[in-house]
Amino acid sequence: MWRNTAPPVRLFVLDARACIPLLISVVYWSWTTLYIGLTGMVFFTVISWFGLTVPAVTRLLRRWLVGRVRPAVPVWRRRRLA
């Protein structure tokens, strides 16, 4: 019973979060929102093809923006010779 609770929700081959931009474009119909919705679906499909989820991509982007070294201790509290 609890075996299938961890996998992400999918609608056919798409992640369920990929359908949110398309839903927005259906609710507020214009060409601009249709293009945004299709672009969002393509983005979510590509990251799903790479085996990533949305939280994993945000962590990856945050690491790319901040850099490799993220010290937890401020510079003035570091022990230099210890």
N, C-alpha and C positions, 0 to 999 in steps of 0.2 A: 504494500500500500504506500509506503513512504519512499519507495525506490525512485520514483520519477518526480520528486519535488525539487531537485536541484537544477536540472537542465533549464535553459531559458525557454520562454514561451515562443513558439514558432507558428506562423501561418503559412502553410505549405513549405517553402524554402526560406522565407524571409523571417527575420527576427521581428517580434511584435512591435518593438520600438521603431522599426523602420516604417511602419504603417501610420505612425502619428503625423508626420508631415503630409502624407497623402490625405489623411482625414481632415486636416486643417484646410487643405486646398479644396476638398469637396464641400466643406461647410461654408467657406467664404470663396466663392467661385470667381476667379479672374485668371488671366494668363500668367500674371506674375506669381501668384500663389501656386499655380500648377507647376511652373518651372522650379520654384523653391521646393515643392513637395517631391518632384521627381529627382531633384538634386539630392535631397535628404535621403530618399530611398536608395539611390546609387551609393551614397556615402556609407550608409549602414550596411548595404550588401557587400561593399568592398571590405569593410573592417570585419564583417562576419566571415568573409572568404579567407581572410588572414587568420581567423581563429580568435579574434579579440572581441571584447564586449565594450560597451560605452564607458563604464567605469575604468576599464583597463586602458582605453585610449586617452581618457582625461589624465590618468596618472602618467602615461607616457608623454603626453604634451607638457604636463607640469615639470617632469624631470628634464625634458628638453629645454624648456624655458629657463629653469632655475640653474641647471648645471649638475655636474656630478657631485661636487663637494657641497654638502649641506650640513654643516656642523650643528650639533644639538646644543653645544655649550658655547656661550658667547666668548669672544676673543679675550676679554679682560678677565675671564675666570679660568682660562686654560692653564694647566700646569705644564710649563715648558720643558723641564728636565726630568719629569717623573716617568 
